[in-house]
């Protein structure tokens, strides 16, 4: 006899009532073989979308109203399989959707939405640990970037505080700061520095360190959230202080190119040479000042 035509669709329920959402089920245009849906905010509002793929090479993202998120569906031209992932890998607020195919290629798209709302089911089996446990927190705080303002006998070290989930969420539960005369690693952290207070996400954190002018120093920061997830160890080498006495150099320029004759042309030439020498000194002073502000 004639084979029956299969009917494939996406289904969504209200977990508080167990009832199907009003705009579901919605038709699928292929079989979701070896595929697992993910859930992420893709629209910038408070809603999440269900992202599903199938063997017809399409990837759909439907919200609670059954409608596709902006920019969807996506087309790969290959059999999308397994589970995709949605995240903010650059920690700059721009989300990406990644999907692999049976042919062995990875597709990556920029997508909308807020990373702070991508906290439901963003990965195969929920999270980076593949735990399959809804609500399980596996996301550590993000690493940090340092700005160091070096002076003759000290260094002011600042960085922006992370959130308890990357750069999102609330304050981290703990911050550890270390210093050492040698390179810092997890097995050799050096001396612990007391941090005055933990800042809110994106707030400024700072420590002031005493350090001899010609000495280098290694510093490191790591952060922990309330669930025990540690960030990567952010490390930086503070270089020696570079000094340049601009006032002294200006005096040298004036003395070196002082007027040696009474002729007007000689005076003009000497003044021109003095000004050129001073401009070079000012330029060098600015360059050294910039070098004493070090960034990771």
C-alpha positions as CSV (number, residue, x, y, z in Angstrom):
1,X,0.0,0.0,0.0
2,X,0.9,3.6,0.0
3,X,3.0,5.0,2.8
4,X,1.4,7.5,5.1
5,X,2.7,11.0,5.0
6,X,4.4,11.8,8.3
7,X,3.4,15.0,10.1
8,X,6.2,16.6,12.1
9,X,5.6,19.6,14.3
10,X,7.0,21.6,17.2
11,X,5.1,21.6,20.5
12,X,5.4,23.9,23.5
13,X,3.6,23.7,26.9
14,X,3.0,26.1,29.8
15,X,4.9,24.3,32.7
16,X,2.7,25.9,35.4
17,X,-0.5,24.3,33.9
18,X,0.8,21.5,31.7
19,X,-1.4,22.9,28.8
20,X,-0.3,23.5,25.3
21,X,0.5,27.1,24.4
22,X,-2.2,28.7,22.3
23,X,-0.1,29.0,19.2
24,X,1.3,25.5,19.2
25,X,1.8,23.0,17.7
26,X,3.5,24.5,14.7
27,X,4.5,22.5,11.5
28,X,8.1,21.5,11.0
29,X,9.4,21.2,7.4
30,X,11.6,18.2,8.1
31,X,12.5,15.4,10.5
32,X,14.5,16.5,13.6
33,X,16.7,13.4,13.6
34,X,19.6,13.4,16.1
35,X,18.7,16.9,17.1
36,X,18.1,18.6,20.4
37,X,16.3,22.0,20.8
38,X,17.8,24.9,22.7
39,X,16.0,27.9,24.3
40,X,17.4,31.4,24.2
41,X,16.3,35.1,24.1
42,X,16.7,36.2,20.5
43,X,14.2,39.1,20.3
44,X,15.4,41.6,22.9
45,X,12.2,41.4,24.9
46,X,11.5,39.1,27.9
47,X,10.5,36.1,25.8
48,X,12.6,33.2,24.8
49,X,12.6,31.3,21.5
50,X,12.8,27.5,20.9
51,X,15.5,26.8,18.4
52,X,15.1,23.6,16.4
53,X,16.8,22.0,13.4
54,X,15.8,19.3,10.9
55,X,17.0,17.1,8.0
56,X,15.7,19.6,5.4
57,X,18.6,21.9,6.3
58,X,16.4,24.5,8.1
59,X,16.9,26.0,11.6
60,X,13.8,27.6,13.1
61,X,13.4,29.8,16.2
62,X,9.9,30.2,17.4
63,X,8.7,32.3,20.4
64,X,5.6,31.8,22.6
65,X,3.4,33.2,19.9
66,X,4.7,30.6,17.4
67,X,6.4,33.2,15.2
68,X,10.0,33.1,14.0
69,X,12.6,35.4,15.6
70,X,14.0,38.1,13.4
71,X,16.5,36.6,10.8
72,X,15.0,33.1,11.1
73,X,14.7,30.5,9.7
74,X,18.4,29.8,8.9
75,X,19.4,27.7,5.9
76,X,22.6,25.5,5.9
77,X,22.2,23.4,2.8
78,X,23.4,20.5,4.9
79,X,21.8,18.2,7.4
80,X,21.9,20.0,10.7
81,X,22.1,17.6,13.5
82,X,23.0,17.3,17.2
83,X,22.3,20.4,19.3
84,X,23.2,24.0,18.6
85,X,24.5,26.5,21.1
86,X,23.7,30.2,21.8
87,X,26.1,32.4,23.7
88,X,28.1,35.6,23.9
89,X,31.7,34.3,23.3
90,X,33.3,37.7,23.0
91,X,31.5,39.0,26.2
92,X,30.5,42.2,24.3
93,X,26.7,41.7,24.3
94,X,26.6,40.2,20.8
95,X,25.0,36.7,20.8
96,X,25.9,34.0,18.3
97,X,24.2,30.8,17.2
98,X,26.4,27.9,16.3
99,X,25.2,24.6,14.6
100,X,27.1,21.6,13.3
101,X,26.2,19.4,10.4
102,X,26.6,15.7,9.6
103,X,28.9,16.8,6.8
104,X,31.3,18.1,9.4
105,X,31.0,21.8,9.1
106,X,30.1,24.5,11.7
107,X,27.8,27.4,10.9
108,X,27.9,30.5,13.0
109,X,25.4,33.5,12.9
110,X,25.1,36.7,14.8
111,X,21.7,36.8,16.4
112,X,19.7,39.2,18.5
113,X,18.7,39.1,22.1
114,X,20.2,39.7,25.5
115,X,22.9,37.4,26.9
116,X,21.6,38.1,30.4
117,X,18.3,36.4,29.4
118,X,20.0,33.4,27.8
119,X,19.7,31.3,31.0
120,X,17.2,28.6,30.2
121,X,18.6,25.8,27.9
122,X,21.4,27.3,25.8
123,X,23.3,24.1,25.0
124,X,22.8,20.4,24.3
125,X,21.6,18.8,27.6
126,X,21.2,22.3,29.1
127,X,24.7,23.5,29.9
128,X,28.5,23.3,29.4
129,X,28.6,20.2,31.6
130,X,25.9,18.4,29.6
131,X,24.2,17.9,33.0
132,X,20.6,17.8,31.6
133,X,19.5,19.6,34.8
134,X,17.3,22.6,34.4
135,X,18.5,25.5,36.6
136,X,22.0,24.1,37.0
137,X,24.6,26.9,37.1
138,X,27.7,26.0,35.3
139,X,28.7,29.5,34.1
140,X,31.7,31.1,35.8
141,X,32.4,34.8,36.0
142,X,34.3,36.2,33.1
143,X,38.0,36.9,33.2
144,X,39.2,40.6,33.5
145,X,41.4,43.0,31.6
146,X,43.8,45.2,33.5
147,X,44.8,48.8,33.3
148,X,47.9,49.7,35.2
149,X,49.1,53.3,35.8
150,X,52.7,53.0,36.8
151,X,54.4,55.7,38.9
152,X,57.9,55.8,40.3
153,X,57.3,53.9,43.5
154,X,53.8,52.4,42.9
155,X,51.3,51.0,40.5
156,X,47.5,51.6,40.4
157,X,45.8,48.5,39.0
158,X,42.2,48.7,37.9
159,X,39.7,46.4,36.1
160,X,36.0,46.1,35.5
161,X,34.2,43.6,37.7
162,X,32.5,40.6,36.1
163,X,29.1,39.2,36.8
164,X,28.4,35.9,38.4
165,X,27.5,34.5,34.9
166,X,30.2,35.8,32.5
167,X,29.6,39.6,32.4
168,X,25.9,39.2,33.3
169,X,24.0,38.5,36.5
170,X,24.7,39.8,40.0
171,X,27.9,40.4,41.9
172,X,30.4,37.6,42.2
173,X,30.7,36.0,45.6
174,X,34.5,36.2,46.0
175,X,37.5,37.9,44.3
176,X,41.1,36.8,44.9
177,X,44.0,39.1,43.9
178,X,47.6,37.9,43.9
179,X,51.1,39.4,43.4
180,X,54.4,37.8,42.8
181,X,57.9,38.5,41.6
182,X,57.6,35.4,39.4
183,X,55.1,34.3,36.8
184,X,51.8,33.3,38.4
185,X,49.9,30.1,37.7
186,X,47.3,28.0,39.5
187,X,50.0,26.0,41.1
188,X,52.0,29.0,42.1
189,X,49.7,31.9,43.0
190,X,52.1,34.1,45.0
191,X,51.0,36.4,47.8
192,X,47.3,37.2,48.4
193,X,46.3,40.9,48.3
194,X,43.2,42.1,50.2
195,X,40.5,43.7,48.0
196,X,38.6,46.5,49.8
197,X,35.1,45.7,48.4
198,X,33.5,43.7,45.6
199,X,32.0,45.9,42.9
200,X,28.8,45.4,40.9
201,X,29.2,44.0,37.4
202,X,31.0,46.5,35.2
203,X,32.0,48.5,38.3
204,X,35.6,49.5,38.8
205,X,37.9,47.4,41.1
206,X,41.3,48.7,42.0
207,X,44.4,47.9,44.2
208,X,47.4,50.1,44.8
209,X,50.8,48.3,44.9
210,X,54.1,49.5,46.2
211,X,56.9,48.6,43.7
212,X,60.4,49.9,43.1
213,X,60.9,51.9,39.9
214,X,63.2,49.3,38.1
215,X,61.2,46.3,39.3
216,X,58.6,44.2,37.4
217,X,55.7,42.6,39.2
218,X,53.2,39.9,38.3
219,X,49.5,40.2,39.3
220,X,46.5,37.9,38.9
221,X,42.8,37.9,39.6
222,X,40.2,35.2,39.8
223,X,36.6,35.3,40.8
224,X,34.0,32.8,42.1
225,X,30.2,32.8,41.9
226,X,27.8,31.6,44.7
227,X,27.7,28.1,43.1
228,X,31.4,27.6,43.3
229,X,32.3,28.3,39.6
230,X,35.7,29.9,39.3
231,X,36.7,32.2,36.5
232,X,39.8,31.8,34.5
233,X,43.0,33.2,36.2
234,X,43.6,36.6,34.6
235,X,47.3,37.4,34.7
236,X,49.5,40.5,33.9
237,X,53.1,41.5,34.1
238,X,53.6,45.1,35.3
239,X,56.7,46.5,33.6
240,X,59.4,48.7,35.2
241,X,58.7,52.5,35.5
242,X,60.1,54.6,32.7
243,X,61.2,58.1,33.7
244,X,61.9,61.2,31.6
245,X,62.6,64.7,33.0
246,X,61.0,67.0,30.5
247,X,62.1,70.2,32.3
248,X,65.7,69.0,32.3
249,X,65.6,68.1,28.6
250,X,64.2,71.5,27.7
251,X,67.1,73.2,29.5
252,X,69.5,70.9,27.6
253,X,67.9,71.9,24.3
254,X,68.2,75.6,25.1
255,X,71.8,75.2,26.1
256,X,72.8,73.0,23.2
257,X,71.4,75.4,20.6
258,X,72.0,78.8,22.3
259,X,72.9,81.7,20.1
260,X,76.7,81.9,19.4
261,X,76.7,84.9,17.1
262,X,75.3,88.4,16.8
263,X,73.8,88.0,13.4
264,X,70.0,87.8,13.1
265,X,70.2,84.7,10.9
266,X,72.2,82.9,13.6
267,X,69.7,83.8,16.2
268,X,66.8,82.6,14.1
269,X,68.6,79.4,13.3
270,X,69.4,78.8,17.0
271,X,65.8,79.5,18.0
272,X,64.5,77.1,15.3
273,X,66.8,74.4,16.5
274,X,65.8,74.9,20.1
275,X,62.1,74.7,19.2
276,X,62.6,71.5,17.2
277,X,64.6,69.9,20.0
278,X,61.9,70.8,22.6
279,X,59.2,69.4,20.3
280,X,61.0,66.1,20.1
281,X,61.4,66.1,23.9
282,X,57.7,66.7,24.4
283,X,56.8,64.0,22.0
284,X,59.1,61.6,23.8
285,X,57.7,62.6,27.1
286,X,54.2,61.8,26.0
287,X,55.2,58.4,24.5
288,X,56.9,57.4,27.8
289,X,53.8,58.6,29.8
290,X,51.7,56.3,27.6
291,X,54.1,53.4,28.1
292,X,53.6,53.8,31.9
293,X,49.9,53.2,31.4
294,X,49.9,49.5,30.7
295,X,46.9,47.4,29.5
296,X,46.2,43.7,29.1
